[in-house]
Amino acid sequence: METRVAVIGIIVESPGAVEKLNSLLHDYAGFIVGRMGIPYRKKNINIISVAIDAPQDTISSLTGKIGKIDGLSVKTAYSNVITRKEN
């Protein structure tokens, strides 16, 4: 199995989306290296970054599901380092 490190950037524009987002991130917790949330009170949004080490398909699946949640925007930056892990 090959994994990549990526950073998922999420902008939360609707407070109602947070519960769905947290539930989804919980489902992928085994792949998440860390996360950081920054409230930007002046703009009434939250900025979340999630560092993940997972197979490409898993990262794509997670970001696709996040992108379907109303009130969120998501972008992903991938590293060029690919690590082979034994199954």
C-alpha positions in Angstrom: 0.0 0.0 0.0 1.3 3.5 -0.9 0.5 6.5 1.2 1.0 10.2 0.7 1.1 13.1 3.1 -1.4 15.9 2.3 -2.8 19.0 4.0 -6.5 19.5 3.7 -7.6 23.2 4.0 -11.2 23.7 5.1 -13.1 27.0 5.4 -16.2 26.7 7.5 -18.7 29.4 6.6 -21.8 27.9 8.2 -21.7 26.8 11.9 -24.3 24.1 11.1 -21.7 22.2 9.0 -19.3 21.6 11.9 -21.1 18.6 13.3 -21.1 16.8 9.9 -17.5 17.7 9.4 -16.4 16.5 12.8 -18.3 13.2 12.3 -16.6 12.7 9.0 -13.1 13.5 10.3 -13.8 11.0 13.2 -14.4 8.3 10.5 -10.9 8.9 9.1 -9.1 9.4 12.4 -6.7 6.5 11.8 -5.2 8.5 8.9 -5.1 11.9 10.4 -1.7 13.1 11.7 -3.1 16.3 13.2 -5.5 19.1 12.8 -5.6 22.8 13.7 -8.6 25.1 13.8 -8.5 28.9 13.8 -11.5 31.0 14.4 -11.5 34.2 12.3 -14.1 36.1 14.2 -13.7 39.3 12.1 -15.0 37.4 9.1 -17.3 35.0 11.1 -15.6 31.9 9.6 -13.3 29.1 10.9 -10.2 27.9 9.1 -9.2 24.2 9.6 -6.1 22.5 8.4 -5.9 18.7 8.6 -2.6 16.8 8.0 -3.2 13.3 6.7 -1.1 10.3 5.7 -3.2 7.9 3.7 -3.6 6.2 0.3 -4.4 8.6 -2.5 -7.9 7.1 -2.9 -8.6 7.6 0.8 -7.6 11.3 0.7 -9.7 11.9 -2.4 -12.7 10.1 -0.8 -12.4 12.3 2.3 -12.1 15.5 0.5 -14.9 14.6 -1.9 -17.2 14.0 1.1 -16.2 17.2 2.8 -16.9 19.1 -0.4 -20.4 17.8 -0.4 -21.2 19.4 2.9 -23.1 22.7 2.5 -21.3 25.7 4.2 -17.7 24.4 3.7 -15.0 25.0 1.1 -12.1 22.5 0.8 -8.8 22.3 -1.0 -6.0 19.7 -0.7 -2.2 20.1 -1.2 -0.3 16.8 -1.7 3.3 16.1 -1.0 5.5 14.5 -3.7 6.7 11.9 -1.2 5.1 8.5 -1.6 5.7 5.9 1.1 5.2 2.2 0.6 3.8 0.4 3.7 3.3 -3.3 4.2 -0.3 -4.4 4.4 
